[in-house]
């Protein structure tokens, strides 16, 4: 069975590390906490692909505005 793929825009709250959760601050101000990261691939200055235990995230880096 293949994992679902989710495309998101935002920035990483912490450095990615296999075996730990990823924390992503989305452009809408929400924070996404993933299941454990199993692979980090296609990392560029524009984004990264994060495979977790349950999902594959295609993160496009974006400037996140602070909440008022």
C-alpha positions, 0 to 999 in steps of 0.5 A: 500500500502506498502512503498518501502524499500531501503538498504543504507550504511553510517552514521547518520549526526545527532541523529534520532528523530521521527517527523524530517528528517533523514540525512545520509552521504552515503559511496559514499559521498552523503548526503541523506535527508529523509522525516519525521521519523515515526519510529526507529527500530532494532537499533544495533551497526551495523545499524538501520531501519528507517521508514519515511512517504514515505520509509523504510531505512535499514541503515548499518553503515559504515566508510565514507571517507572525500572528497578530 
